[in-house]
Structures are given as structure tokens and as C-alpha cells.
Amino acid sequence: MKQTFSATAIAALMALGASPVAAQTEIQFWHAMGGALGEKVEEIATGFNESQDEFKVVPIYKGNYTETMTAAIAAFRAGEQPHIVQVFEVGTATMMAAEGAVKPVHALMEDADIDWNADAYLPAVRSYYSTPEGELLSLPFNSSTPVLWYNADLLEQAGIEEVPSTWDEMFAAGEALQQIGHDCAFSFGWQSWVMIENYLAWHNEPIGTKQNGFAGLDTELVIDESESLTNLLQRIADSTEDGTFEYGGRRGDSLSLFTSGECAMWMNSSAYYASIKDQAEFAFGQTMLPLNTEAAEEPQNSIIGGATLWVLEGHDDSEYQGVAEFFDYMSRPEVQADWHQSSGYVPITTAAYELSKEQGFYKEEPGTDTAIKQLSLNEPTANSRGLRFGNFVQIRDIINEELEDLWAGNQSAAEALENAADRGNDLLREFEDANS
Amino acid sequence: MKKVTFRHRWLPYLLVAPQIAITLVFFIWPASQALYQSVLRQDAFGLKTEFVGLANFAKLFNDPLYLESFVTTVTYSAMVAGLSMGVALVLAVMADRVVRQATTYRTLLIWPYAVAPAVAGVLWWFLFNPTVGIAAYALDAMGYDWNHYQDGGDAMMLIVIAAAWRQVSYNFLFFLAGLQAIPRSLTEAAAIDGAGPLKRFWTIQLPLLSPTAFFLLVVNVVYAFFETFGIVHATTSGGPGNDTVILVYKVWRDAFEGLNLGSSAAQSVILMGIVIALTAIQFRYIERKVEY
């Protein structure tokens, strides 16, 4: 009631005072950032709205990534689409294939005649969302990458002086922990992203043909062809027997295994920083993903997760002008640095990274630059710039299912990867048929 | 019986029109849309549409995982209906005997029905969380290592409990009403003849409850088949492996996560067929055992 009243009051005031305000063009922005992150998005929009008086960006929370994306697609089918929608990285191929529904960011910026440089974005982020010709399709916003979180207290108790940097050391740490009576050495979440997509990029091996799908729709998954991956997954599955590895669910569900102290190490997104800081009652840290020395001597670079902002077709040019100006505002170093520091996502422009350094953020919060270092370790190769497969939301489900059957001991790692690749390839063919 | 005649020719049509309109809008139209979608292949945005005939159906029946999902669904529905009706019957019989505080007990027992399936799912997910859940902790103390993330059997138990828990209230209401409708004189007469409480229950109350039980069986099976995807979504997401992918969850997931409307529509057409068949079988065979 109170809210309705104040809303009416504001509306009345605006009507009274207002001819210049009434000329404002509204820009609808659908996003998937709940809680504190959502408030931060509101803050960014307010900052933009106050910086000029021609446009008004209205952010609307639409649920999780999947829900936001499907809501926008349903809205598009009904002709009610928002101007901007936040889409997670696995939805990239779907958005890209939707020619006529999506306005590429590089075209948007050109049309709006804004002096804006896509090179300001980190190569690892930019390349994920660019065409093979290097044209940026969507605006990078929140990107993260998996890191190795560790419980420093537990490792110290077990007499492990250096945090594991290879998989051999991970298993050795497991033995040391078990000698002091601690079962679980490590766990991980988002296993397709962390243990398959990123593992392969990290060791410079392909996930699929055609440059991981960047070069065409007739791509196939080759995850079953990596011997080192098969061996490692088998080794992990075998280690569930003595409890060295414990599986705790598909997305972030296994976070509690780490924060409760049950597992000493946890591999998942760098964006869990805020949650871990909030929940862990022990000294913790983050470091780079472990290397499998069987596969490579040096790590390549990890790939990102998270989301970007896509612009949908079907609105007036004057409105796109506003979208472009909003994007320009969001790309500013101070806006990006603030978003990075409060959210735990990586700084996605070089300038924001430099600014955060200058402001002393990484000295105050040691380890928070692990993700960005990992992403920019080397110039991305065809194997490590990312992936672009159609129907990938479903393919991740398939990978989850097959890996779960591996952890439960129902099949071997080789079988799990082969099944996942076969079933995934069926979906790739279906996507190819529907989009060509 | 007195035959009703209408003086105006259009009045009867007018009176029945709202019902027909509702059926058209909420059943016939969506059902025909599903039929239409099931023979198409479309990209997510609906920009390209292609007629593929029965290819969506053929694909489903060549998919061993889809066929497995049938077994999962049947097992799951049987367990949900069995558990929720069994518990509800026991509670109803006990509540029927309570004289003091009867309304309080009744209110408490009906409460869970007001909880949305997704909320019920989250609640049970939390109780059975292997790391922090209190129920998992209790099981652990009893020597059972509960982990529904890894063990398909545990995951199945979890969704059965979560789905049945809510339905117990509904079943309880009907059983209680059914029990209270049984004339006291019947049970009293049996008691005078020397029948004990158990004997009275088996030979008098239960047979007289059979119409209620039959009705509830239909309702519960339909509930388990069609209304519980929220529970699966909130607790197990179909995992581990494919162990808790029931048909309706797969329909939802393929459409709303996979954006594959053709396959999802084909699946819902199949589901529609199943529920028609199921209802027919129930009325044709099981109803014969019911005494009205």
C-alpha cells in the first residue's frame, strides 16, 4: 500500500513538474543478477541515468541465467522484447545463430557514432564473444573463471607447505590429509565447465572440432579423445572410494562441502569470493588450477564463464542510441573496477584492472587477481579462446549426467566421455539442422 | 425425470457458452498448439520453421534414455501415490478417533497442502543436504551415508518424500471426510457382535472408503505425473545421472532450458496420450472393485 502510494505520488510529481522529463526514452534491461549483485546493477543504471537526461535505463531482474534468457526469447517471439538482455556464455551460440533477432554490439556502436574501442577488453573475454573476423557481438559484463580454492588451515595441519599446483600434488595432498584423519581432499562444482571445458583449454587441447565451434555449425565434440583427461577423471573416480574426492552436486551446491571444512580444496568460479569470505571460518585462499603434467608442461590459459549483454532487434534507432551510450558508460574504467571489486567477477577491461591495481585492491585482498592472471596467462589459442556450441545448455546437462554415472561407479571415465560426446553430437546436429 | 425445455432457442447455448469458452481457451487451443508444434522444428527464436512430420516422435522412441524415463516415472508415481495415500489413511483413522482438539490436529495436517511444490522441494532439499541437512545428519548418525548427489536411490527417495509429503494433506482431508460419512451404527453394530477395532476397519470402514480411495488414486497418479516437475527441479535437477528424470520434468527442461520446442511438444503429446489411457484403464478395471 505504502509503495503504491509513493509510486503514485512520484508519478503525479513527474506529471506536474515535467515536460522535459517526459521526453526521456526508456531502455529495458533484463538481467539475472539477484541479491547484492542486483543492487549493484541498479546502482550502475542509476549512475547512467543521472549522468544525462535523454535516456532512462530500467533494469529488471528476471531470475537465473536460464530463466532470463528464455524469458527474453519468449518475449521476442511475442514482439515484446527488451532492448538489452544478459545471457550466459553457453547461450552465445543460440544468440549468435539468431540472425535478425540480435543487433551486434560493434554495429550498434558504429551506428551510434560513439568512439569506442573493443580492444579495451581483455583478449580472453573479447575473443569468446567475437566472430571469427574479430567483430564483437555482445558487450562483456560479468566474466569469471574457475580457480582452486583452498583451506589454508587444513593444509597446514597436514603439513602441506605449498598449495598443490599439479594434479599429482593434489592426490599427494589427499594422502597427507588422510594421515591426519581427514577424508575429503577436494571437490568441485559446474563440472562440465571446470573439469572438461577448462581442463582442456588449460592444457591446450580441443573441446570440439572447427576451433571449438567458432568456425562453423558442423562441429563435433572431441572430449573423448583426450587421453590425459580420461586418465585423470578415472583417477578422480577411483579416489571417491577412500573419500579423497567427494561429489556434491552440479552447480554451486558443493560450496558447503568447502565452507564447512569437509573438503580441503574446491574448484569453482572466482565469483564465489564473496560467499566464501562470508561463510568460511578458516584461513582460505585462491590459486591457479592444477596442471596435469601428463598432458602439458605449462598451462595455457583458462576460459571464462559468466554473461554478456545482448541487444535485441526491433526497436527505434533513437532507442539504440541510448543503449550505445549506456554501454559506453558501462565500459568506463571506474564503473568496471567498482563492479569487479564488489562482485568478485574479473575486471574485463585492461583499464579497470590497472585502476584496481592503482587503488591497491589486490594488496588489501590478496589472491583476488588469480582469475585475471589465469585468463591472461598466454595469448588464447584456438583451443583456449572459448567454445561456441549450439544447444550447449542441454549438452552440459548430458555431461553432468554421464559424469555422475562415473562418480557413482556405474561406468568408466572412457565410457562417460564417449557417451557424452555421442549424445552431445546428436544435439549439435539438431542445432545445425534447425539453424541452417 | 422431468425434462427441461427452454423457450428460447439460443438460451441453452448461451448458458453453456462460458464452459465451452473455458475448455476451448485452456484445453483445446493449447492442446492443438502442442500437436502442431510437435511436427515442427524451430530455432529458439522462431525465425526458421520447418515441417518435419513425425521425426520428433521417432527420435524420442529411438532414445533409450527417454524410454528409461518411463520406468522412472512409473516407479516414482507408484511410490508417491502409495506413500501419500498410506500415510494419509493412517492419519485420518487416528484423527477420526480423536475427540478433543480435533480441529487443531486437522488444521495442522492440512497445512502442507498450501505449500507450493517448488518450496516443498527446497525445504526437503535443505533437510537432506548431505553436508548441512539435519535429516542427512540423523541418517548418518544411524550409520546410513546419505548422498543424493551421488546415489540414485537416495535421490529417488528424496523426490518421493517431497512430493508425497504435500499430497498427504489432500488425501487426509478426503479420507477423513469419507470416514466421517460412514454411519456410526454400522461400526457400533459390529462392535456389539464382538469385532475388534482392526476387524471393524478391514471389513467395514475400508470397503466403504473404496470410492474415496479410488478417486484419490486417480488424483494422486495425475499429480505425480504432471505437477511435480517443480519438486524435481528444486531438489535433484534430474540427477544423479538420469535417475530422477521423470517425463514431465523432461518436457519442462527440453522446452525451457533446452529451447527445443518441437521435441518438448512431442513429449507432451505423448504424455497427453498416457494420461488419457491411464484414466481409461483406471475407470475400466479398477473401478469394478469399488463399492459405491
Interface residues (C-beta under 8 A of the other chain):
Chain A: T66 E67 T70 I73 F76 R77 T94 A97 A98 E99 G100 A101 T240 Y247 G248 G249 R250 D253 S254 S256 L257 S260 E262 N391 V393 Q394 D397 N400 E401 E402 E404 D405 W407 A408 N410 E430 D433 A434 N435
Chain B: R41 Q42 D43 A44 F45 G46 L47 K48 E50 N129 P130 T131 V132 N147 Y149 Q150 D151 G152 S237 G238 G239 P240 G241 N242 R253 D254 F256 E257 G258 L259 N260
